[in-house]
Amino acid sequence: MALELTANPSLSERTTLRVGGTAVVEAVVREEKDLDELSEFLLRETVRPFVLGAGSNLLVTDDPLDLALIRVDGSFGPERVERDGSTLIVRCGAGLRLPGLLGWAQKAGFSGLEGMTGIPGTVGGAVAMNAGSYGVEIGDLVTRVRIWSPAQGLVWLDSNQCIFSYRHFSLAKPAGKCLVWEVELALRESDPKTVRSAMRDVYRKKKETQPVTARTAGCVFKNPADQSAGKLLDQVGMKGARRGGMAFSELHANFLVNLGGGTCADALELMNMGREEVKERFGVNLEPEVIIL
């Protein structure tokens, strides 16, 4: 299968917040052999490459971007590849949707991912930002990551060759432009009913406190040390604040919601408002968790 190229791809159609202009081109990689073409493509293109997952953590400008989107659709797996006592090593492709991995793990009776219930991204995207929720970060479960770069091709790296921190992933030895191709995770053997019950409990709690069914980009700001960004924003009156078609959620002030026709400009204005109000009242600098393009 050849590398699939699309001219002028719309970012608003590829992000969960549903905002953004167009990129120059998109390259979709589905099989390992496509990576050779991707290497040639990156040498040929003069625009900036950007690896795109499910677009669930992005705020993209409304203007055209000089980007070449790289999207991994390698959704192979998941599969169990090793057992070490009660620990089970599971391998899957980076393009697999995170909810699909959680559903598979539940049916198989594999525990460890339950806290990530309700996160809509891909496995590769979750690794790239060390996604986490309810006390679980995917970096805590990663045993190996298979990374591709034009210079080195596909290489397996152990977790101790990677750096995971709060909403951050990088390589101990930087390899330049690279993407996550495959991941191995350490899960625990459990009972499918127990795992399902835990997932339902997490989803119920999230649904009560977060706009899980709305058009959002997830949490907008990182939590400062020992504090909640959502609580700080709530205390300065940002919950429900609106500009144009964009608003801070009525349920959780750290979520921007596209109510319809919202723009990146609307979102940035709200973010600046929230950041300034929190800084003035509490002396706390909020850092964006969402990636701004």
C-alpha positions in Angstrom: 0.0 0.0 0.0 1.5 3.3 -1.1 1.8 6.4 1.1 -1.6 8.2 0.8 -1.3 12.0 0.1 -4.0 14.6 0.4 -3.6 18.2 -0.6 -4.9 21.1 1.6 -6.3 18.9 4.4 -8.6 20.7 6.8 -7.5 20.8 10.4 -11.1 21.7 11.5 -12.1 18.3 10.2 -9.2 16.6 12.0 -9.4 18.0 15.5 -11.9 17.3 18.2 -12.3 21.1 18.9 -13.3 21.5 15.2 -11.3 24.6 14.5 -8.3 25.2 12.3 -7.3 26.2 8.8 -5.7 24.0 6.2 -2.3 22.4 6.0 -0.3 22.1 2.8 -0.5 18.3 2.5 -1.3 15.2 4.6 0.6 11.9 4.4 -1.1 8.8 5.8 1.1 5.9 6.8 -0.5 2.5 7.2 2.2 -0.1 6.8 5.9 -0.4 7.6 6.9 -0.3 4.0 5.1 3.1 3.7 7.8 4.5 6.0 10.4 4.4 3.2 8.1 6.6 1.1 7.6 8.8 4.1 11.3 9.4 4.4 11.5 10.4 0.7 8.4 12.6 1.2 10.0 14.5 4.1 13.2 15.0 2.1 11.1 16.3 -0.8 8.8 18.6 1.1 10.0 22.1 2.3 7.2 22.6 4.8 7.3 21.7 8.4 6.2 18.1 9.3 3.7 17.6 12.1 2.6 14.2 13.4 -1.1 14.2 14.0 -3.1 11.6 16.0 -6.8 12.0 16.6 -6.4 15.8 17.1 -7.8 15.7 20.6 -5.2 17.9 22.2 -4.8 20.6 19.6 -5.8 24.2 19.1 -5.1 25.2 15.5 -5.0 28.7 14.0 -7.8 29.6 11.6 -5.2 30.7 9.0 -3.5 28.3 6.5 -0.4 26.6 7.9 2.8 25.7 6.2 2.6 22.1 7.6 2.9 18.6 6.2 0.6 16.5 8.4 1.9 13.0 9.1 -0.8 10.6 10.3 -0.1 7.1 11.4 -3.0 4.7 10.7 -1.1 1.7 11.9 -3.9 0.4 14.0 -2.6 -3.2 14.2 -3.1 -5.1 17.5 -3.6 -5.1 20.4 -2.1 -8.5 21.2 -0.6 -10.1 24.3 3.1 -10.9 23.7 4.5 -11.9 27.0 3.6 -12.9 30.6 5.7 -12.3 33.7 3.7 -13.6 36.7 0.6 -11.6 36.8 2.0 -8.9 34.5 0.9 -9.1 30.9 2.8 -7.3 28.1 0.5 -5.9 25.4 1.6 -4.6 22.0 -0.3 -2.3 19.7 0.1 0.1 16.8 0.3 3.9 17.5 -2.7 4.5 15.2 -5.1 2.5 17.4 -7.7 4.6 19.1 -7.3 4.6 22.9 -11.0 3.7 23.5 -10.4 0.7 21.3 -7.5 -0.5 23.4 -9.4 0.0 26.6 -12.4 -2.0 25.2 -10.1 -4.8 24.2 -8.3 -4.8 27.6 -11.7 -4.9 29.4 -12.9 -7.9 27.4 -9.6 -9.7 28.0 -9.6 -8.9 31.7 -6.4 -6.8 31.6 -6.2 -4.0 34.2 -4.2 -0.8 34.4 -5.8 1.5 31.9 -9.1 2.1 33.5 -8.3 5.6 34.7 -7.9 6.7 31.0 -11.5 5.9 30.2 -13.1 8.7 28.2 -9.8 10.0 26.6 -10.5 10.0 22.9 -7.0 10.1 21.3 -4.8 7.5 19.7 -2.3 5.3 21.5 0.6 7.1 19.8 -0.8 10.5 20.7 -1.3 9.4 24.3 2.4 8.4 24.5 3.5 11.6 22.8 1.9 13.7 25.5 2.0 11.1 28.3 -1.7 11.3 28.6 -3.2 10.6 32.0 -6.3 10.7 34.1 -7.5 9.6 37.6 -4.0 8.8 38.8 -2.9 6.9 35.6 -0.3 8.1 33.1 0.4 6.0 30.1 4.1 6.5 30.7 3.8 4.5 33.9 2.7 1.5 31.8 5.1 1.7 28.9 7.8 -1.0 28.8 9.0 -0.3 25.2 8.3 2.2 22.4 9.1 1.6 18.7 10.2 4.9 17.2 10.7 5.7 13.6 13.0 8.5 12.3 14.3 9.1 8.8 17.9 8.7 10.0 17.5 5.4 12.0 14.4 3.8 10.7 12.4 1.7 13.2 14.0 1.2 16.6 12.7 -0.3 19.8 13.5 1.8 22.9 13.1 0.6 26.5 11.2 2.8 28.9 14.5 3.8 30.6 15.6 5.3 27.2 12.6 7.6 27.3 11.7 10.6 29.4 8.1 10.7 30.7 6.9 13.5 32.9 3.7 15.5 33.4 2.2 15.7 29.9 5.6 15.2 28.3 7.4 12.5 26.4 10.9 12.7 24.8 13.9 10.5 24.1 16.9 10.4 26.4 19.0 10.6 23.2 17.1 12.8 20.8 16.7 11.4 17.3 15.5 14.5 15.4 12.2 14.2 13.6 10.5 11.0 14.7 7.2 9.4 15.3 5.8 6.7 17.6 5.0 3.6 15.6 4.3 0.9 18.1 4.0 0.5 21.9 4.3 -2.2 24.6 2.4 -1.8 27.8 2.6 -3.7 31.1 -1.0 -4.5 32.3 -2.2 -6.8 35.1 -4.4 -9.9 34.9 -7.8 -9.3 36.3 -11.5 -10.2 35.7 -13.4 -8.6 32.8 -16.3 -7.7 35.1 -14.0 -6.0 37.6 -12.3 -4.0 34.8 -15.6 -3.0 33.3 -17.0 -1.9 36.6 -13.9 0.3 37.2 -14.2 1.8 33.7 -17.9 2.6 34.2 -17.1 4.2 37.5 -14.5 6.4 36.0 -16.7 7.4 33.0 -19.6 8.2 35.3 -17.5 10.5 37.4 -16.1 12.2 34.3 -19.5 12.6 32.8 -20.7 14.3 36.0 -17.8 16.8 36.0 -16.4 17.1 32.4 -18.0 17.8 29.0 -17.1 14.3 27.7 -19.6 14.4 24.8 -18.9 18.0 23.7 -16.5 19.4 21.1 -13.4 20.0 23.3 -9.6 19.6 23.1 -9.4 18.1 26.6 -7.9 20.1 29.4 -6.7 23.5 28.2 -4.1 24.3 31.0 -1.8 22.1 32.9 -2.4 21.7 36.7 0.0 23.8 38.7 1.9 22.0 41.4 -0.6 20.7 44.0 -3.4 22.8 42.5 -6.2 22.3 40.0 -6.3 24.6 37.0 -10.0 24.1 36.7 -10.7 25.1 40.3 -8.5 28.3 39.9 -10.4 29.2 36.7 -13.7 28.5 38.4 -12.8 30.8 41.3 -12.1 33.7 39.0 -15.4 33.3 37.2 -14.3 31.7 34.0 -16.8 28.7 34.1 -19.3 29.4 31.3 -17.4 32.5 30.0 -18.0 32.8 26.3 -16.5 34.6 23.3 -18.2 34.0 19.9 -18.9 30.3 19.5 -16.4 29.2 22.1 -16.9 28.9 25.9 -15.3 27.5 29.0 -17.5 24.6 30.0 -20.3 25.0 32.6 -19.2 21.6 34.0 -15.4 22.2 34.2 -13.7 25.5 33.7 -10.5 24.0 32.2 -12.3 22.7 29.1 -13.0 24.9 26.1 -16.2 23.9 24.2 -17.0 24.7 20.6 -20.7 25.6 20.8 -20.9 26.0 17.1 -18.9 28.3 14.8 -16.2 28.9 17.4 -12.7 30.0 16.1 -9.2 29.7 17.3 -9.2 33.4 17.9 -12.2 33.0 20.2 -10.4 30.2 22.1 -7.2 32.2 22.5 -9.0 35.2 23.8 -10.7 33.1 26.4 -7.4 31.4 27.4 -5.7 34.8 27.8 -8.6 36.1 29.9 -8.4 33.1 32.2 -4.7 33.1 32.5 -4.6 36.9 33.3 -7.4 36.6 35.9 -5.7 33.6 37.6 -2.3 35.4 37.6 -3.8 38.6 39.0 -5.8 36.9 41.8 -3.5 34.0 42.8 -0.1 34.9 41.4 -0.1 31.5 39.5 1.0 31.2 35.9 -1.1 28.7 33.9 0.8 26.8 31.2 -1.1 25.5 28.2 -1.6 21.7 28.1 -3.2 21.9 24.7 -0.8 22.2 21.8 -1.2 25.5 19.9 -0.4 25.5 16.2 
